[in-house]
Amino acid sequence: MSQWLPNAMAKQCRGQQDTWGGCQKMQIVDIIDGKCDNLLIRQFPGAERLIFAFSHVDYPAGKFAMTNVFTSGDFRANIIFINCRDNSWYQNGINQEYDSIEKCRNLFEELLQYFAPNRTLAVGMSMGGYAAVLFGLLLDLDYVTAFTPEIILDLPYCRSVTLNKLRSYDFRHISLQYLLSANRRTVVNAIYGAYDLIDLALLWPISHLLGNEDNKLRVTFCSEGHQVPLALDVGNLVRGTFVVGQLQPRDIRAGIVLRTQHSQSELYAYWRSMHYRVTGDLNSANAVLTSESDFSKLSWMNLFLAENYRDAADPDRAIDYFSLTAEQDPTSHYAWFRLALFAESQSKIDMAINAGQKALSLKPGDIVTARFLEKLAGTTAQVVAS
């Protein structure tokens, strides 16, 4: 049975144990200097692997992302769960004591020395994905598995601005471009949803690294939006990374991987289009997305056009492009559900129901889609009754 124990006591116990930065100063705990609500160590005796799991946004003190995914016994690993206050993108460290990236780096280095693992990995999503890449490279870890990490912070449309309550940044690490360019050791597996324009736009500054065998960056694009981990078996992907050294697209469930590369011209188009969207110039944003003939064959390009026409109050063209997206990517729950949502907003209930049912068939048991269809069923019943 798992218990909360100071580290020295935990080492005397067999099996999995959970350790807070506790009230007694002893070995690992003395680094924390008292109870630390931003760091949790889950130990497995004799483990040769160490995982740093960085939380994404809106985790309060004492709560951590992925604790249900990573159990030390299943992975035979010591696992360090980390979060930070105020959705600050780890720019101000994790708490008042470890209040900078540099101090956190020193703390993590001491943890590495203490556990002395043979294999190391950092993992996280969004804000946590940025931290996984940042500290994975600063610490020279073996692997990074990062879902939708922002490579550049502090741009007007970035989530590191819109969701960040502090908006204070370490100028040395606002961009991860240099660390990624210089990296020759750490295998960085980055997984993005192809249907999120913000995430794709932020890849333009490192577009020259994609497909470059000299560095260790490997990028996979899935048929999802920003919350791509919800559609994946994160634990299985990390487990596979430890086995083969890098994420394999075949490890991701069938039908969700769209591609493993985007061309530089595409990434530049996303970058420009996003900047036009920020200024409200949707006509220019659309012109960029249709500037090359091949772009019309890309389902995610057509989704971005649909969203622009939606925001420009042109519902007829918007629904045409939402429909085209679903036709071009027929196995995508994300594409069909976006069509269903927009159709419902335009009171096209039959279309919304059909698209919603298709989405649910592609992702059985999805609560959000099921509730959406239940709401539509209620709407239909009211219409019939009237």
N, C-alpha and C positions, 0 to 999 in steps of 0.2 A: 504494500500500500504506500502511495506517495505521501510524503510528509514535508513540512517546511522545517528545515534544519540549518543551523550554522554550518559552514563548509567543513570544519574539522570534524564535527559529529557525522556529517554526511559521508565522509570518506571512510568511516568505520562501518558503515552499513552496506548491505548487499542490495543489488537491484537499483532501479531508478529512484533518484531523489531530486527534490526541488530545493533550491537555495536562494533565499533573498540576500541582498546586501544587508546583513542583520546588525544587531546592536553590539555584538562583541567584535573586537578587532583581532582577526586571526587570518593569516594567509590571504586568500582572495578577498575576504570580507574587509580586511584592513585597508584595501584600496578604495573601497566605497565610503568608508568613514561614516558608519551608521546606516540606518535603513534607507535603501535606495528604491524608490518607486518607479524608476526608469530603467531598471536592469534586473533580469531574472536569469539565473543559471540553473539549467536542468542537467544533472550529471548522470553518466552511465559509467560504472567502474570499469577500468581497463580500456576505455574507448580510445581509438586512435584517430578518430575524426572529430573535427570541431566545426560547428555551424554558427555563424552570426546571422540572426534573423531580425531584420529591421522593420519596425511597424510603419504602416502608412498613416493617413490623417485620422484625426478624431478618436484616438485612443487615449483615455485619461490616465493619470498616474496610477500605476499598479495593474494596468491592463495592457495586453500585448497581442499583436497580430500573429496568427499562425500557430498558436499554442495547441490548437486542435489538430494541426497538420503534422507538426514535428514533435514526436515523442522520442525521447533518447533511446528507449529500448528498441523501437522499430528501426532506428537508423544506426544503432550502436555508436552513438555520438554524444559528446557533450554539446549542449545547445545553449547559446546565449541570446536571449530575447531582449531587444532594446526598443525603447520609444523615446520621443522627445516632446517637450512641452510646446503648446501653442501652434502646432502645425508649422514649426519654424524651419522645416527642411534640414534639420540637424546643423544649421548654420551657427546656432548658439549652443552647440553641444547638446547634452541631454538633460541637464539640471543646473542648479546654481553652482555646484562645486565643479562639475565638468562642463564648463560653460563655453567651450570653443571646440572647433574641429581638432585642433592640435592636442588639447587635453584629452579628448576622447581617443585620439590615435594612441597617445601614450598609455592610456588605460587598457585599450585593447591589446597593445603590445605586451603589457604585463600579463594579461590573461593568456595570450599565446605562449609566453614563456612558462607560465604555471602549468598549463595543460600539455604542452609539448606534443601537439598532434602530428601525425604523418600526413594527413590530408585536411585541407581547410576550404571552407566555402562560405560566401555571403549571399543572402537572398533577401528580396524585398519587392514591394510593388509601389509604383508611383513615387511618393516621397521616400518610401523605404527602398525602392529600386534605385533612386539616385544615391542614397546612402550606401547601398550594397556595392555599387560601382565605385563610389568615392573611396570608401574604406577598404574595399577589396583590392584596389590598386595601390593605395597608400601603404597597406600592410603586406603587399606582395602575396596575397592568398593564392591558392591553387585555382579556385573557380569562383565565378560570380554568376548567379542566376537572377536576372533583373527583369521584372515585368513593367513595361511602360515607364522606364526611367526618363526623367527630364535631363537632357544633356546640357542644356543652358537654362539658368534661372533668371528671374527678375525681368523678363519681357512682359509687356502689358497683358498679354492673353494667357500667360503661363499659369498653371495651377499653383506654382510656387509663389505667385503673387495673389491670385484670387482667393486661395484658401489659407494663405499664410497670415497669422494674426500679428506677427512681429515685423515682418518685412525688413529684416536686417540681415545683410549678406556678407559672407567672407569673400572679399574680392578675389582671393587666390583661387577660389573654387566655384565661382559663379558659372564657369564653363568647365566641363570635363574633357574638352577637346585635347588639351595638351597631355593629360594623363593617359588618355586612350591612344594618342599618337605615339607616345613614348613607350607604351607597354609592350613588352616582349615575353612576359612570363605568365600572367594571369589570363586564363581562358574566360572571356566575358560572353555569356549567353544572354542576349537581350531579346525579349519577346514583346511584340507590339500588336495592338489591334489595328488593322488596316483602315478601319472606319472611323478613326479619330484624327481629324485634321491637325489639331494642336500637336499631338505626339509626332506625327509625320513631319510637320513643318520644322520641328526642333532638331530633326536629323540632318537638315541641309548642311550645317557647318562641319559635320563629320562624314559627309557623303563620299569623300575620297578614301575613307577607311573601309567602306563596305565592299566586301569582296577582295580586299587586299590581304593576301596570304602572309605578308610580313608581320601583321599584327594579329592579335588573338581575339578580335571582336567578331562575334557570330550573331547575326540578326535574323529572326524569323518573324514573318507577318501573318497574323491569323485573322480569320473572318469574324472579328469581334470589334468592340469599341475599347475604351480606356480600361474597363474592368475585365480585361481578358483572363485573369486568373480564375474567375468564377466559372469559366468554361473548361478549365484544365484540371488535371490531376497534378497539383503542384508537388506533392510529396513524391510521386512516381518520377517526375521530371528531375528532381534533385537527386533521387536515388540513382537514376540512370546516369546522371552527370558524374557521380562518384565512380561508377563502374567503367564507363567508356571515355571519360575525360571531357566530353562536350555534349551538349544537347543535340539529339537527333530529331529532325522533323517527324520521323516515323513514330517517335515516342508520344506525339500529340495525337489525340483521337482523329480518326479519319474524317475528312471533309472540312476541317477547320483551318488547315494551313493553306494560305493563298499563294505565298511565294517566300523565297528567302532573300530576295534582293529588290530594291527599287533603283531605277536609274537616276543619275544626277539631275537630268532634266526634269524628271518627275518630282524629286525632292525640292528642287528650286521652285517649281510651280506651286507646291504646297506652301513653301515659305512665303512667296509673294502673295498668294491668295489669302493666306491667313492675315497678313499685314493689311491688305485691302479690306478684309472683313472688319478688322478692328476700327478702321476709319469710317466704316459704314458705306464704303464704295463697293457695293455688291455687284454692280455691272462689271467693274474691272476685275473683281475676284472671279467672276464667271468667265471672263475673257481669257484669263490665265489658264483656267481649268480646261478650256477648249482650244488652246493655242496649238496643239499638235493633234493630228488626226487619230493617232493611236490611243489618245486619252479616252476617247468615247467608248473604247472596248473594255475599260477598267471599271468594274462595278463600284469601287469606292469613290472614284472621280464623280460618277453619276450621283452617288449619295451626297457628296459635297455640293453638287449643283442643286440637288433637291432641297437641301437645307438652305441654300442661298435664296432660291426662289420662294421657299416658305417664308423666310424672313423679309423678303421683298414684297410680301403680300400678293404673290402670283400663284394661287393654289392649284390652278389647272396644270401649269408647267411643273410645279412641285410634285404633284401626284404622278405625273408621267415619269418623272425621273426616279421617284421612289419605286414605282412599278418596274422600271427598267433595271434598277439595282437588283431587285429580287429575282428577276428573270435571268440576269447574268450570273448571279451567285445563288442558284436555287437550293443549295443545301445549307444556306446561312440562316440560322435563327435570327441573328441580329438584323439582317436585311428585311426579312419578312415582318418582324415585329415593328420595325420603324415604319414600314408601309401601313401596318395595322393601326398604329398610333395616329398617324397623320390622317388616314381615311376616317377614323372615328372623330377626329377634330373637325372634319368637314361634313360630318353627319352622313357619311357614306357607310352606313352600318353593315350592309351585306358584304361590301368589300373588306371592311375591317374584320368581320367575323371570319371570312375565308382566309385572309392573310394571317389572322391570329391563330386559327386552327392549324395552318401550315407551320407556323412558328412553333407551336406546341408539339407537333409531330416530330419536329427536328430536335427538340429539347424536352422530352417527356418529363413531367413532374416539376417543370419550372413554375414556381409559385406566382411570380409576377405575371407571367403570361396567362396562367390559369385564372387568376383573379380578374384580369382584364376581360377575358371571355365571359366570366360570370357576370361582370358589370354589363357587358353588351347584351347578354341574355336577358337581364332585367330590363334593359332599355327596349329590347324587342318585344318583351311581354307587355310593357306599358303601352307601346304603340298599337299592338293588337287589341288590347283591352279598350283603348280609346276609340 
